[in-house]
Amino acid sequence: MASSNVKKEKQSVSKMFRNIKSEVKKVTWPTKEDVWQYTLVVLAMCLITSVAIGVLDAVFKFLFNLFA
């Protein structure tokens, strides 16, 4: 009985890897230009968020110093 379970497990593992391989073939990979555009968008959003947090920090620091 144990050998049949091992056989089924090996078959299911190999089937899983075949399924993964077929799914990866279906993926539409981005072009270099797309990757650069996405990278620039991420960097711009990081910069905008950093500036916004810095401005809020300065405003709250001013307000706390005003009332302290």
PDB file of N, CA, C, O and CB in Angstrom:
ATOM      1  N   MET A   1       0.813  -1.208   0.000  1.00  0.00           N
ATOM      2  CA  MET A   1       0.000   0.000   0.000  1.00  0.00           C
ATOM      3  C   MET A   1       0.855   1.269   0.000  1.00  0.00           C
ATOM      4  O   MET A   1       0.525   2.254  -0.661  1.00  0.00           O
ATOM      5  CB  MET A   1      -0.924   0.000   1.203  1.00  0.00           C
ATOM      6  N   ALA A   2       1.935   1.229   0.737  1.00  0.00           N
ATOM      7  CA  ALA A   2       2.767   2.418   0.840  1.00  0.00           C
ATOM      8  C   ALA A   2       3.391   2.775  -0.501  1.00  0.00           C
ATOM      9  O   ALA A   2       3.536   3.956  -0.817  1.00  0.00           O
ATOM     10  CB  ALA A   2       3.854   2.213   1.883  1.00  0.00           C
ATOM     11  N   SER A   3       3.762   1.779  -1.293  1.00  0.00           N
ATOM     12  CA  SER A   3       4.394   2.075  -2.578  1.00  0.00           C
ATOM     13  C   SER A   3       3.410   2.711  -3.550  1.00  0.00           C
ATOM     14  O   SER A   3       3.810   3.540  -4.367  1.00  0.00           O
ATOM     15  CB  SER A   3       4.978   0.804  -3.186  1.00  0.00           C
ATOM     16  N   SER A   4       2.130   2.345  -3.483  1.00  0.00           N
ATOM     17  CA  SER A   4       1.145   2.962  -4.372  1.00  0.00           C
ATOM     18  C   SER A   4       0.924   4.429  -3.999  1.00  0.00           C
ATOM     19  O   SER A   4       0.703   5.266  -4.875  1.00  0.00           O
ATOM     20  CB  SER A   4      -0.190   2.190  -4.315  1.00  0.00           C
ATOM     21  N   ASN A   5       0.982   4.742  -2.708  1.00  0.00           N
ATOM     22  CA  ASN A   5       0.860   6.138  -2.280  1.00  0.00           C
ATOM     23  C   ASN A   5       2.043   6.961  -2.754  1.00  0.00           C
ATOM     24  O   ASN A   5       1.877   8.111  -3.159  1.00  0.00           O
ATOM     25  CB  ASN A   5       0.742   6.226  -0.760  1.00  0.00           C
ATOM     26  N   VAL A   6       3.232   6.386  -2.710  1.00  0.00           N
ATOM     27  CA  VAL A   6       4.428   7.079  -3.154  1.00  0.00           C
ATOM     28  C   VAL A   6       4.341   7.316  -4.653  1.00  0.00           C
ATOM     29  O   VAL A   6       4.694   8.394  -5.132  1.00  0.00           O
ATOM     30  CB  VAL A   6       5.699   6.278  -2.796  1.00  0.00           C
ATOM     31  N   LYS A   7       3.871   6.316  -5.402  1.00  0.00           N
ATOM     32  CA  LYS A   7       3.712   6.469  -6.846  1.00  0.00           C
ATOM     33  C   LYS A   7       2.726   7.574  -7.181  1.00  0.00           C
ATOM     34  O   LYS A   7       2.984   8.404  -8.053  1.00  0.00           O
ATOM     35  CB  LYS A   7       3.255   5.162  -7.469  1.00  0.00           C
ATOM     36  N   LYS A   8       1.591   7.581  -6.484  1.00  0.00           N
ATOM     37  CA  LYS A   8       0.584   8.619  -6.727  1.00  0.00           C
ATOM     38  C   LYS A   8       1.137   9.998  -6.393  1.00  0.00           C
ATOM     39  O   LYS A   8       0.875  10.969  -7.102  1.00  0.00           O
ATOM     40  CB  LYS A   8      -0.684   8.345  -5.902  1.00  0.00           C
ATOM     41  N   GLU A   9       1.904  10.077  -5.308  1.00  0.00           N
ATOM     42  CA  GLU A   9       2.482  11.361  -4.905  1.00  0.00           C
ATOM     43  C   GLU A   9       3.482  11.842  -5.952  1.00  0.00           C
ATOM     44  O   GLU A   9       3.495  13.026  -6.289  1.00  0.00           O
ATOM     45  CB  GLU A   9       3.165  11.243  -3.525  1.00  0.00           C
ATOM     46  N   LYS A  10       4.317  10.949  -6.470  1.00  0.00           N
ATOM     47  CA  LYS A  10       5.284  11.331  -7.503  1.00  0.00           C
ATOM     48  C   LYS A  10       4.559  11.783  -8.760  1.00  0.00           C
ATOM     49  O   LYS A  10       4.970  12.750  -9.402  1.00  0.00           O
ATOM     50  CB  LYS A  10       6.233  10.158  -7.826  1.00  0.00           C
ATOM     51  N   GLN A  11       3.483  11.090  -9.115  1.00  0.00           N
ATOM     52  CA  GLN A  11       2.723  11.465 -10.297  1.00  0.00           C
ATOM     53  C   GLN A  11       2.067  12.827 -10.108  1.00  0.00           C
ATOM     54  O   GLN A  11       2.044  13.645 -11.028  1.00  0.00           O
ATOM     55  CB  GLN A  11       1.667  10.406 -10.611  1.00  0.00           C
ATOM     56  N   SER A  12       1.540  13.064  -8.923  1.00  0.00           N
ATOM     57  CA  SER A  12       0.873  14.343  -8.692  1.00  0.00           C
ATOM     58  C   SER A  12       1.883  15.491  -8.672  1.00  0.00           C
ATOM     59  O   SER A  12       1.569  16.592  -9.124  1.00  0.00           O
ATOM     60  CB  SER A  12       0.087  14.304  -7.372  1.00  0.00           C
ATOM     61  N   VAL A  13       3.082  15.252  -8.158  1.00  0.00           N
ATOM     62  CA  VAL A  13       4.114  16.286  -8.142  1.00  0.00           C
ATOM     63  C   VAL A  13       4.557  16.587  -9.569  1.00  0.00           C
ATOM     64  O   VAL A  13       4.695  17.753  -9.938  1.00  0.00           O
ATOM     65  CB  VAL A  13       5.324  15.849  -7.275  1.00  0.00           C
ATOM     66  N   SER A  14       4.781  15.557 -10.371  1.00  0.00           N
ATOM     67  CA  SER A  14       5.205  15.790 -11.754  1.00  0.00           C
ATOM     68  C   SER A  14       4.087  16.467 -12.545  1.00  0.00           C
ATOM     69  O   SER A  14       4.354  17.316 -13.396  1.00  0.00           O
ATOM     70  CB  SER A  14       5.612  14.460 -12.431  1.00  0.00           C
ATOM     71  N   LYS A  15       2.845  16.098 -12.269  1.00  0.00           N
ATOM     72  CA  LYS A  15       1.707  16.745 -12.943  1.00  0.00           C
ATOM     73  C   LYS A  15       1.634  18.220 -12.550  1.00  0.00           C
ATOM     74  O   LYS A  15       1.336  19.073 -13.386  1.00  0.00           O
ATOM     75  CB  LYS A  15       0.373  16.027 -12.587  1.00  0.00           C
ATOM     76  N   MET A  16       1.906  18.517 -11.285  1.00  0.00           N
ATOM     77  CA  MET A  16       1.876  19.896 -10.821  1.00  0.00           C
ATOM     78  C   MET A  16       2.922  20.723 -11.572  1.00  0.00           C
ATOM     79  O   MET A  16       2.633  21.836 -12.012  1.00  0.00           O
ATOM     80  CB  MET A  16       2.122  19.963  -9.296  1.00  0.00           C
ATOM     81  N   PHE A  17       4.140  20.183 -11.722  1.00  0.00           N
ATOM     82  CA  PHE A  17       5.182  20.927 -12.425  1.00  0.00           C
ATOM     83  C   PHE A  17       4.861  21.089 -13.908  1.00  0.00           C
ATOM     84  O   PHE A  17       5.192  22.121 -14.492  1.00  0.00           O
ATOM     85  CB  PHE A  17       6.524  20.231 -12.260  1.00  0.00           C
ATOM     86  N   ARG A  18       4.233  20.107 -14.524  1.00  0.00           N
ATOM     87  CA  ARG A  18       3.806  20.249 -15.917  1.00  0.00           C
ATOM     88  C   ARG A  18       2.759  21.347 -16.037  1.00  0.00           C
ATOM     89  O   ARG A  18       2.781  22.134 -16.982  1.00  0.00           O
ATOM     90  CB  ARG A  18       3.249  18.917 -16.457  1.00  0.00           C
ATOM     91  N   ASN A  19       1.838  21.396 -15.070  1.00  0.00           N
ATOM     92  CA  ASN A  19       0.810  22.445 -15.075  1.00  0.00           C
ATOM     93  C   ASN A  19       1.433  23.827 -14.880  1.00  0.00           C
ATOM     94  O   ASN A  19       1.027  24.794 -15.525  1.00  0.00           O
ATOM     95  CB  ASN A  19      -0.232  22.179 -13.974  1.00  0.00           C
ATOM     96  N   ILE A  20       2.407  23.912 -13.998  1.00  0.00           N
ATOM     97  CA  ILE A  20       3.084  25.194 -13.771  1.00  0.00           C
ATOM     98  C   ILE A  20       3.771  25.646 -15.049  1.00  0.00           C
ATOM     99  O   ILE A  20       3.681  26.816 -15.420  1.00  0.00           O
ATOM    100  CB  ILE A  20       4.112  25.083 -12.617  1.00  0.00           C
ATOM    101  N   LYS A  21       4.460  24.726 -15.730  1.00  0.00           N
ATOM    102  CA  LYS A  21       5.159  25.054 -16.967  1.00  0.00           C
ATOM    103  C   LYS A  21       4.180  25.553 -18.029  1.00  0.00           C
ATOM    104  O   LYS A  21       4.472  26.521 -18.732  1.00  0.00           O
ATOM    105  CB  LYS A  21       5.928  23.832 -17.487  1.00  0.00           C
ATOM    106  N   SER A  22       3.037  24.909 -18.150  1.00  0.00           N
ATOM    107  CA  SER A  22       2.060  25.339 -19.155  1.00  0.00           C
ATOM    108  C   SER A  22       1.460  26.699 -18.795  1.00  0.00           C
ATOM    109  O   SER A  22       1.169  27.497 -19.685  1.00  0.00           O
ATOM    110  CB  SER A  22       0.943  24.290 -19.298  1.00  0.00           C
ATOM    111  N   GLU A  23       1.273  26.969 -17.510  1.00  0.00           N
ATOM    112  CA  GLU A  23       0.727  28.265 -17.102  1.00  0.00           C
ATOM    113  C   GLU A  23       1.732  29.392 -17.334  1.00  0.00           C
ATOM    114  O   GLU A  23       1.348  30.491 -17.734  1.00  0.00           O
ATOM    115  CB  GLU A  23       0.318  28.226 -15.627  1.00  0.00           C
ATOM    116  N   VAL A  24       3.010  29.127 -17.087  1.00  0.00           N
ATOM    117  CA  VAL A  24       4.037  30.149 -17.286  1.00  0.00           C
ATOM    118  C   VAL A  24       4.132  30.513 -18.766  1.00  0.00           C
ATOM    119  O   VAL A  24       4.414  31.663 -19.102  1.00  0.00           O
ATOM    120  CB  VAL A  24       5.408  29.658 -16.759  1.00  0.00           C
ATOM    121  N   LYS A  25       3.901  29.554 -19.643  1.00  0.00           N
ATOM    122  CA  LYS A  25       3.925  29.840 -21.079  1.00  0.00           C
ATOM    123  C   LYS A  25       2.805  30.789 -21.484  1.00  0.00           C
ATOM    124  O   LYS A  25       2.921  31.484 -22.493  1.00  0.00           O
ATOM    125  CB  LYS A  25       3.817  28.547 -21.875  1.00  0.00           C
ATOM    126  N   LYS A  26       1.721  30.827 -20.711  1.00  0.00           N
ATOM    127  CA  LYS A  26       0.579  31.684 -21.030  1.00  0.00           C
ATOM    128  C   LYS A  26       0.764  33.127 -20.571  1.00  0.00           C
ATOM    129  O   LYS A  26      -0.003  34.007 -20.961  1.00  0.00           O
ATOM    130  CB  LYS A  26      -0.668  31.120 -20.406  1.00  0.00           C
ATOM    131  N   VAL A  27       1.768  33.369 -19.752  1.00  0.00           N
ATOM    132  CA  VAL A  27       1.981  34.698 -19.183  1.00  0.00           C
ATOM    133  C   VAL A  27       2.432  35.662 -20.275  1.00  0.00           C
ATOM    134  O   VAL A  27       3.280  35.325 -21.101  1.00  0.00           O
ATOM    135  CB  VAL A  27       3.023  34.646 -18.038  1.00  0.00           C
ATOM    136  N   THR A  28       1.863  36.855 -20.271  1.00  0.00           N
ATOM    137  CA  THR A  28       2.306  37.910 -21.172  1.00  0.00           C
ATOM    138  C   THR A  28       3.322  38.761 -20.417  1.00  0.00           C
ATOM    139  O   THR A  28       2.967  39.504 -19.502  1.00  0.00           O
ATOM    140  CB  THR A  28       1.098  38.777 -21.687  1.00  0.00           C
ATOM    141  N   TRP A  29       4.569  38.646 -20.806  1.00  0.00           N
ATOM    142  CA  TRP A  29       5.636  39.339 -20.106  1.00  0.00           C
ATOM    143  C   TRP A  29       5.727  40.776 -20.607  1.00  0.00           C
ATOM    144  O   TRP A  29       5.543  41.017 -21.800  1.00  0.00           O
ATOM    145  CB  TRP A  29       6.982  38.607 -20.295  1.00  0.00           C
ATOM    146  N   PRO A  30       6.006  41.743 -19.720  1.00  0.00           N
ATOM    147  CA  PRO A  30       6.099  43.149 -20.147  1.00  0.00           C
ATOM    148  C   PRO A  30       7.372  43.394 -20.963  1.00  0.00           C
ATOM    149  O   PRO A  30       8.370  42.686 -20.832  1.00  0.00           O
ATOM    150  CB  PRO A  30       6.071  44.087 -18.918  1.00  0.00           C
ATOM    151  N   THR A  31       7.295  44.408 -21.795  1.00  0.00           N
ATOM    152  CA  THR A  31       8.468  44.791 -22.586  1.00  0.00           C
ATOM    153  C   THR A  31       9.407  45.628 -21.717  1.00  0.00           C
ATOM    154  O   THR A  31       9.049  46.027 -20.609  1.00  0.00           O
ATOM    155  CB  THR A  31       8.046  45.584 -23.867  1.00  0.00           C
ATOM    156  N   LYS A  32      10.615  45.889 -22.231  1.00  0.00           N
ATOM    157  CA  LYS A  32      11.566  46.721 -21.485  1.00  0.00           C
ATOM    158  C   LYS A  32      10.996  48.117 -21.263  1.00  0.00           C
ATOM    159  O   LYS A  32      11.167  48.708 -20.198  1.00  0.00           O
ATOM    160  CB  LYS A  32      12.913  46.809 -22.232  1.00  0.00           C
ATOM    161  N   GLU A  33      10.322  48.630 -22.277  1.00  0.00           N
ATOM    162  CA  GLU A  33       9.742  49.976 -22.162  1.00  0.00           C
ATOM    163  C   GLU A  33       8.669  50.011 -21.071  1.00  0.00           C
ATOM    164  O   GLU A  33       8.589  50.967 -20.300  1.00  0.00           O
ATOM    165  CB  GLU A  33       9.140  50.425 -23.515  1.00  0.00           C
ATOM    166  N   ASP A  34       7.857  48.973 -21.017  1.00  0.00           N
ATOM    167  CA  ASP A  34       6.826  48.907 -19.973  1.00  0.00           C
ATOM    168  C   ASP A  34       7.455  48.876 -18.588  1.00  0.00           C
ATOM    169  O   ASP A  34       6.999  49.560 -17.672  1.00  0.00           O
ATOM    170  CB  ASP A  34       5.932  47.672 -20.173  1.00  0.00           C
ATOM    171  N   VAL A  35       8.506  48.076 -18.442  1.00  0.00           N
ATOM    172  CA  VAL A  35       9.176  47.972 -17.138  1.00  0.00           C
ATOM    173  C   VAL A  35       9.746  49.314 -16.724  1.00  0.00           C
ATOM    174  O   VAL A  35       9.633  49.705 -15.563  1.00  0.00           O
ATOM    175  CB  VAL A  35      10.292  46.915 -17.180  1.00  0.00           C
ATOM    176  N   TRP A  36      10.370  50.038 -17.681  1.00  0.00           N
ATOM    177  CA  TRP A  36      10.911  51.359 -17.365  1.00  0.00           C
ATOM    178  C   TRP A  36       9.793  52.321 -16.970  1.00  0.00           C
ATOM    179  O   TRP A  36       9.951  53.093 -16.024  1.00  0.00           O
ATOM    180  CB  TRP A  36      11.696  51.919 -18.563  1.00  0.00           C
ATOM    181  N   GLN A  37       8.672  52.283 -17.679  1.00  0.00           N
ATOM    182  CA  GLN A  37       7.559  53.174 -17.336  1.00  0.00           C
ATOM    183  C   GLN A  37       7.024  52.862 -15.944  1.00  0.00           C
ATOM    184  O   GLN A  37       6.772  53.773 -15.155  1.00  0.00           O
ATOM    185  CB  GLN A  37       6.430  53.053 -18.373  1.00  0.00           C
ATOM    186  N   TYR A  38       6.852  51.591 -15.644  1.00  0.00           N
ATOM    187  CA  TYR A  38       6.351  51.216 -14.316  1.00  0.00           C
ATOM    188  C   TYR A  38       7.337  51.619 -13.225  1.00  0.00           C
ATOM    189  O   TYR A  38       6.934  52.065 -12.151  1.00  0.00           O
ATOM    190  CB  TYR A  38       6.085  49.704 -14.249  1.00  0.00           C
ATOM    191  N   THR A  39       8.628  51.462 -13.504  1.00  0.00           N
ATOM    192  CA  THR A  39       9.656  51.852 -12.540  1.00  0.00           C
ATOM    193  C   THR A  39       9.605  53.348 -12.266  1.00  0.00           C
ATOM    194  O   THR A  39       9.686  53.780 -11.117  1.00  0.00           O
ATOM    195  CB  THR A  39      11.048  51.457 -13.047  1.00  0.00           C
ATOM    196  N   LEU A  40       9.470  54.134 -13.330  1.00  0.00           N
ATOM    197  CA  LEU A  40       9.394  55.588 -13.161  1.00  0.00           C
ATOM    198  C   LEU A  40       8.137  55.999 -12.398  1.00  0.00           C
ATOM    199  O   LEU A  40       8.176  56.926 -11.589  1.00  0.00           O
ATOM    200  CB  LEU A  40       9.424  56.283 -14.525  1.00  0.00           C
ATOM    201  N   VAL A  41       7.034  55.318 -12.650  1.00  0.00           N
ATOM    202  CA  VAL A  41       5.799  55.618 -11.911  1.00  0.00           C
ATOM    203  C   VAL A  41       5.992  55.322 -10.431  1.00  0.00           C
ATOM    204  O   VAL A  41       5.583  56.115  -9.583  1.00  0.00           O
ATOM    205  CB  VAL A  41       4.607  54.801 -12.470  1.00  0.00           C
ATOM    206  N   VAL A  42       6.606  54.198 -10.113  1.00  0.00           N
ATOM    207  CA  VAL A  42       6.837  53.834  -8.707  1.00  0.00           C
ATOM    208  C   VAL A  42       7.756  54.845  -8.038  1.00  0.00           C
ATOM    209  O   VAL A  42       7.495  55.266  -6.911  1.00  0.00           O
ATOM    210  CB  VAL A  42       7.441  52.418  -8.602  1.00  0.00           C
ATOM    211  N   LEU A  43       8.832  55.239  -8.718  1.00  0.00           N
ATOM    212  CA  LEU A  43       9.763  56.221  -8.145  1.00  0.00           C
ATOM    213  C   LEU A  43       9.087  57.578  -7.947  1.00  0.00           C
ATOM    214  O   LEU A  43       9.310  58.246  -6.937  1.00  0.00           O
ATOM    215  CB  LEU A  43      10.997  56.378  -9.051  1.00  0.00           C
ATOM    216  N   ALA A  44       8.263  57.982  -8.909  1.00  0.00           N
ATOM    217  CA  ALA A  44       7.549  59.257  -8.782  1.00  0.00           C
ATOM    218  C   ALA A  44       6.587  59.211  -7.599  1.00  0.00           C
ATOM    219  O   ALA A  44       6.500  60.170  -6.832  1.00  0.00           O
ATOM    220  CB  ALA A  44       6.780  59.586 -10.084  1.00  0.00           C
ATOM    221  N   MET A  45       5.872  58.113  -7.449  1.00  0.00           N
ATOM    222  CA  MET A  45       4.932  58.001  -6.325  1.00  0.00           C
ATOM    223  C   MET A  45       5.673  57.993  -4.985  1.00  0.00           C
ATOM    224  O   MET A  45       5.194  58.564  -4.006  1.00  0.00           O
ATOM    225  CB  MET A  45       4.079  56.721  -6.464  1.00  0.00           C
ATOM    226  N   CYS A  46       6.834  57.349  -4.944  1.00  0.00           N
ATOM    227  CA  CYS A  46       7.643  57.367  -3.710  1.00  0.00           C
ATOM    228  C   CYS A  46       8.088  58.788  -3.387  1.00  0.00           C
ATOM    229  O   CYS A  46       8.043  59.209  -2.231  1.00  0.00           O
ATOM    230  CB  CYS A  46       8.881  56.442  -3.848  1.00  0.00           C
ATOM    231  N   LEU A  47       8.510  59.515  -4.393  1.00  0.00           N
ATOM    232  CA  LEU A  47       8.939  60.903  -4.190  1.00  0.00           C
ATOM    233  C   LEU A  47       7.773  61.772  -3.721  1.00  0.00           C
ATOM    234  O   LEU A  47       7.921  62.547  -2.777  1.00  0.00           O
ATOM    235  CB  LEU A  47       9.538  61.476  -5.488  1.00  0.00           C
ATOM    236  N   ILE A  48       6.630  61.651  -4.363  1.00  0.00           N
ATOM    237  CA  ILE A  48       5.452  62.439  -3.980  1.00  0.00           C
ATOM    238  C   ILE A  48       5.026  62.116  -2.554  1.00  0.00           C
ATOM    239  O   ILE A  48       4.709  63.014  -1.774  1.00  0.00           O
ATOM    240  CB  ILE A  48       4.287  62.178  -4.951  1.00  0.00           C
ATOM    241  N   THR A  49       5.020  60.831  -2.220  1.00  0.00           N
ATOM    242  CA  THR A  49       4.634  60.427  -0.863  1.00  0.00           C
ATOM    243  C   THR A  49       5.632  60.943   0.167  1.00  0.00           C
ATOM    244  O   THR A  49       5.237  61.393   1.243  1.00  0.00           O
ATOM    245  CB  THR A  49       4.527  58.897  -0.769  1.00  0.00           C
ATOM    246  N   SER A  50       6.910  60.880  -0.153  1.00  0.00           N
ATOM    247  CA  SER A  50       7.933  61.379   0.776  1.00  0.00           C
ATOM    248  C   SER A  50       7.786  62.876   1.018  1.00  0.00           C
ATOM    249  O   SER A  50       7.895  63.341   2.153  1.00  0.00           O
ATOM    250  CB  SER A  50       9.335  61.078   0.238  1.00  0.00           C
ATOM    251  N   VAL A  51       7.540  63.620  -0.042  1.00  0.00           N
ATOM    252  CA  VAL A  51       7.367  65.073   0.096  1.00  0.00           C
ATOM    253  C   VAL A  51       6.116  65.370   0.930  1.00  0.00           C
ATOM    254  O   VAL A  51       6.138  66.245   1.795  1.00  0.00           O
ATOM    255  CB  VAL A  51       7.263  65.753  -1.305  1.00  0.00           C
ATOM    256  N   ALA A  52       5.030  64.641   0.668  1.00  0.00           N
ATOM    257  CA  ALA A  52       3.789  64.869   1.422  1.00  0.00           C
ATOM    258  C   ALA A  52       3.993  64.574   2.907  1.00  0.00           C
ATOM    259  O   ALA A  52       3.533  65.331   3.763  1.00  0.00           O
ATOM    260  CB  ALA A  52       2.647  63.995   0.862  1.00  0.00           C
ATOM    261  N   ILE A  53       4.673  63.490   3.207  1.00  0.00           N
ATOM    262  CA  ILE A  53       4.927  63.150   4.618  1.00  0.00           C
ATOM    263  C   ILE A  53       5.847  64.194   5.249  1.00  0.00           C
ATOM    264  O   ILE A  53       5.650  64.572   6.403  1.00  0.00           O
ATOM    265  CB  ILE A  53       5.557  61.730   4.743  1.00  0.00           C
ATOM    266  N   GLY A  54       6.841  64.658   4.510  1.00  0.00           N
ATOM    267  CA  GLY A  54       7.738  65.699   5.026  1.00  0.00           C
ATOM    268  C   GLY A  54       6.998  66.985   5.320  1.00  0.00           C
ATOM    269  O   GLY A  54       7.239  67.617   6.349  1.00  0.00           O
ATOM    270  N   VAL A  55       6.095  67.384   4.428  1.00  0.00           N
ATOM    271  CA  VAL A  55       5.311  68.610   4.646  1.00  0.00           C
ATOM    272  C   VAL A  55       4.405  68.446   5.861  1.00  0.00           C
ATOM    273  O   VAL A  55       4.322  69.345   6.699  1.00  0.00           O
ATOM    274  CB  VAL A  55       4.468  68.955   3.390  1.00  0.00           C
ATOM    275  N   LEU A  56       3.724  67.305   5.963  1.00  0.00           N
ATOM    276  CA  LEU A  56       2.867  67.071   7.126  1.00  0.00           C
ATOM    277  C   LEU A  56       3.681  67.070   8.421  1.00  0.00           C
ATOM    278  O   LEU A  56       3.233  67.596   9.440  1.00  0.00           O
ATOM    279  CB  LEU A  56       2.116  65.740   6.975  1.00  0.00           C
ATOM    280  N   ASP A  57       4.859  66.488   8.379  1.00  0.00           N
ATOM    281  CA  ASP A  57       5.726  66.470   9.558  1.00  0.00           C
ATOM    282  C   ASP A  57       6.108  67.890   9.973  1.00  0.00           C
ATOM    283  O   ASP A  57       6.096  68.218  11.159  1.00  0.00           O
ATOM    284  CB  ASP A  57       6.991  65.639   9.281  1.00  0.00           C
ATOM    285  N   ALA A  58       6.445  68.725   8.998  1.00  0.00           N
ATOM    286  CA  ALA A  58       6.818  70.106   9.303  1.00  0.00           C
ATOM    287  C   ALA A  58       5.628  70.883   9.875  1.00  0.00           C
ATOM    288  O   ALA A  58       5.786  71.668  10.809  1.00  0.00           O
ATOM    289  CB  ALA A  58       7.351  70.807   8.042  1.00  0.00           C
ATOM    290  N   VAL A  59       4.449  70.661   9.313  1.00  0.00           N
ATOM    291  CA  VAL A  59       3.244  71.350   9.804  1.00  0.00           C
ATOM    292  C   VAL A  59       2.947  70.938  11.234  1.00  0.00           C
ATOM    293  O   VAL A  59       2.697  71.790  12.087  1.00  0.00           O
ATOM    294  CB  VAL A  59       2.028  71.045   8.900  1.00  0.00           C
ATOM    295  N   PHE A  60       2.972  69.634  11.507  1.00  0.00           N
ATOM    296  CA  PHE A  60       2.681  69.183  12.871  1.00  0.00           C
ATOM    297  C   PHE A  60       3.761  69.630  13.853  1.00  0.00           C
ATOM    298  O   PHE A  60       3.455  69.951  15.001  1.00  0.00           O
ATOM    299  CB  PHE A  60       2.545  67.662  12.908  1.00  0.00           C
ATOM    300  N   LYS A  61       5.011  69.654  13.419  1.00  0.00           N
ATOM    301  CA  LYS A  61       6.089  70.135  14.290  1.00  0.00           C
ATOM    302  C   LYS A  61       5.863  71.603  14.635  1.00  0.00           C
ATOM    303  O   LYS A  61       6.036  72.005  15.786  1.00  0.00           O
ATOM    304  CB  LYS A  61       7.471  69.945  13.611  1.00  0.00           C
ATOM    305  N   PHE A  62       5.483  72.394  13.655  1.00  0.00           N
ATOM    306  CA  PHE A  62       5.193  73.814  13.890  1.00  0.00           C
ATOM    307  C   PHE A  62       4.031  73.965  14.860  1.00  0.00           C
ATOM    308  O   PHE A  62       4.100  74.766  15.793  1.00  0.00           O
ATOM    309  CB  PHE A  62       4.876  74.533  12.564  1.00  0.00           C
ATOM    310  N   LEU A  63       2.954  73.197  14.645  1.00  0.00           N
ATOM    311  CA  LEU A  63       1.779  73.303  15.518  1.00  0.00           C
ATOM    312  C   LEU A  63       2.098  72.872  16.953  1.00  0.00           C
ATOM    313  O   LEU A  63       1.657  73.514  17.907  1.00  0.00           O
ATOM    314  CB  LEU A  63       0.630  72.451  14.961  1.00  0.00           C
ATOM    315  N   PHE A  64       2.856  71.798  17.105  1.00  0.00           N
ATOM    316  CA  PHE A  64       3.215  71.337  18.455  1.00  0.00           C
ATOM    317  C   PHE A  64       4.119  72.346  19.163  1.00  0.00           C
ATOM    318  O   PHE A  64       3.980  72.562  20.367  1.00  0.00           O
ATOM    319  CB  PHE A  64       3.914  69.967  18.386  1.00  0.00           C
ATOM    320  N   ASN A  65       5.033  72.960  18.433  1.00  0.00           N
ATOM    321  CA  ASN A  65       5.894  73.979  19.027  1.00  0.00           C
ATOM    322  C   ASN A  65       5.096  75.233  19.358  1.00  0.00           C
ATOM    323  O   ASN A  65       5.423  75.934  20.315  1.00  0.00           O
ATOM    324  CB  ASN A  65       7.053  74.322  18.082  1.00  0.00           C
ATOM    325  N   LEU A  66       4.067  75.525  18.591  1.00  0.00           N
ATOM    326  CA  LEU A  66       3.245  76.701  18.831  1.00  0.00           C
ATOM    327  C   LEU A  66       2.449  76.560  20.132  1.00  0.00           C
ATOM    328  O   LEU A  66       2.294  77.523  20.882  1.00  0.00           O
ATOM    329  CB  LEU A  66       2.298  76.934  17.651  1.00  0.00           C
ATOM    330  N   PHE A  67       1.947  75.342  20.389  1.00  0.00           N
ATOM    331  CA  PHE A  67       1.118  75.119  21.581  1.00  0.00           C
ATOM    332  C   PHE A  67       1.896  74.585  22.771  1.00  0.00           C
ATOM    333  O   PHE A  67       1.332  74.454  23.857  1.00  0.00           O
ATOM    334  CB  PHE A  67       0.010  74.167  21.256  1.00  0.00           C
ATOM    335  N   ALA A  68       3.150  74.277  22.603  1.00  0.00           N
ATOM    336  CA  ALA A  68       3.937  73.709  23.712  1.00  0.00           C
ATOM    337  C   ALA A  68       4.573  74.758  24.557  1.00  0.00           C
ATOM    338  O   ALA A  68       5.264  74.437  25.524  1.00  0.00           O
ATOM    339  CB  ALA A  68       4.999  72.796  23.193  1.00  0.00           C
TER     340      ALA A  68
END
